[in-house]
Every structure is written in C-alpha cells, then in structure tokens.
Amino acid sequence: MADVRPSLGRQIRKLRRQQKLTQEALAERSGLSYKYIGEVERGSGNATVVALGAIAEALGVSIAGLFTDTATAAQGVRVVTLSDYSVLREAHDSLEQVLRHFDSRSGTDETALPKEPQK
C-alpha cells in the first residue's frame, strides 16, 4: 500500500498557503503545535483522524478535501461521500437486476432492446 503521508502533507501545505497562513497560524487555529503541522506537511508525521479533523476545520475544508488535490480531480477521481455511496449502491443493485433479467432471457430475440419510439 502506498504511503499517502507525502501527498497529504503537500495538499495541507497547498491549502494553508492559499489562505496565506503560516504553520504557526494554522497550528493556533487547529489547536496543534506548529512542529506537528510541519511534520505532517513534510510527510514524516503520522496524523491522527482527530488531528486531520482539526486541520481540516481550521482550513475550512472537509477531511476528504485534505486528500483531494487538483491533479486528482483532473484525472476524474472523486471522493465519494456516504450519501453518494448509498445512491451508487442502489443504482448498481438496480442495474444488476436488469442485467440478470436479460441474462435469464438469453438465446431469444426478446433480449434485444426495443427500438426507440418515433417522434
């Protein structure tokens, strides 16, 4: 498994700099030490979920926002929230049901989709 700490640290540093904050200012906002913020940004510190939550809140982003950068977004990667997952799961299950229906009818002409209605 890849070590996400360096990319996480780069993203936190990018977000901090976009807001023109020093490590000290981010530390004060988040209730963490500036040394800890520096370690996390360098990818050498193991940030806890609680610390990531405090950093995210101080930067005004979600925890997921700490893991999503513009390069990832440009590649079409999207962080899926729990509510998104529920919708995707429901759509997946519905599609599987439709495919099973067509599979059960394989070998007949009935498997072809009907022609689109004329306007």
C-alpha positions in Angstrom: 0.0 0.0 0.0 1.3 3.4 -0.9 2.3 5.9 1.8 -0.2 8.8 1.5 1.6 11.0 4.0 3.7 12.9 1.5 0.8 13.8 -0.8 -1.4 14.5 2.2 1.3 16.9 3.5 1.6 18.6 0.2 -2.1 19.2 0.0 -2.3 20.6 3.5 0.7 22.9 2.7 -1.0 24.0 -0.5 -4.3 24.8 1.2 -2.5 26.6 4.0 -0.5 28.7 1.6 -3.6 29.5 -0.5 -5.1 31.1 2.7 -1.8 32.9 3.3 -1.4 31.2 6.7 1.9 30.3 8.4 2.4 27.0 10.1 2.1 28.8 13.4 -1.3 30.4 12.4 -2.6 27.0 11.3 -1.4 25.5 14.5 -3.1 28.1 16.5 -6.4 27.7 14.6 -6.3 23.9 14.9 -5.1 23.6 18.5 -2.0 21.7 17.4 1.7 22.6 17.6 3.5 24.2 14.7 6.1 21.5 14.9 3.4 18.8 14.4 2.0 20.8 11.5 5.5 20.9 9.9 5.9 17.1 10.4 2.5 16.4 8.7 3.3 18.8 5.8 6.7 17.1 5.3 5.0 13.7 5.3 7.0 12.5 8.3 4.3 12.8 10.9 1.5 10.3 11.4 -1.6 12.5 11.7 -4.4 11.0 13.7 -8.0 11.3 12.5 -8.7 13.8 15.3 -5.7 15.9 14.1 -6.8 15.7 10.5 -10.3 16.9 11.6 -8.8 19.8 13.4 -6.6 20.8 10.4 -9.5 20.4 8.0 -11.7 22.6 10.2 -9.0 25.2 10.6 -8.6 25.3 6.8 -12.4 25.3 6.1 -12.4 22.1 4.2 -13.7 18.5 4.8 -11.3 15.8 5.8 -11.8 14.4 2.3 -10.6 17.8 1.0 -7.2 17.1 2.6 -6.9 14.0 0.3 -8.2 15.6 -2.9 -5.9 17.8 -5.0 -6.3 19.4 -8.3 -4.2 16.7 -10.1 -6.5 14.0 -8.7 -9.6 16.0 -9.7 -8.2 16.5 -13.2 -7.8 12.7 -13.5 -11.5 12.3 -12.9 -11.1 10.8 -9.4 -13.8 11.8 -7.0 -14.1 11.3 -3.3 -17.4 9.6 -2.6 -19.4 10.5 0.5 -21.5 8.1 2.4 -24.7 9.6 0.9 -23.2 9.3 -2.6 -22.2 5.7 -1.9 -25.9 4.9 -0.9 -27.1 6.3 -4.2 -24.4 4.5 -6.2 -25.1 1.2 -4.4 -28.8 1.5 -5.2 -28.1 2.2 -8.9 -25.6 -0.7 -9.0 -28.2 -3.1 -7.5 -30.9 -1.9 -9.9 -28.5 -2.4 -12.9 -27.6 -5.8 -11.7 -31.3 -6.8 -11.5 -31.9 -5.6 -15.1 -28.8 -7.5 -16.4 -29.9 -10.7 -14.6 -33.3 -10.3 -16.2 -31.8 -10.1 -19.7 -29.4 -12.9 -18.9 -32.3 -15.1 -17.9 -33.8 -14.5 -21.4 -30.6 -15.1 -23.4 -31.0 -17.1 -26.5 -34.2 -15.5 -27.5 -34.9 -12.4 -29.7 -36.5 -10.8 -26.6 -33.1 -9.8 -25.2 -32.7 -7.0 -27.8 -33.7 -3.6 -26.5 -36.9 -2.2 -28.1 -36.5 0.4 -30.8 -36.7 3.9 -29.8 -40.2 5.3 -30.3 -40.7 7.6 -33.3 -41.3 11.3 -32.7 
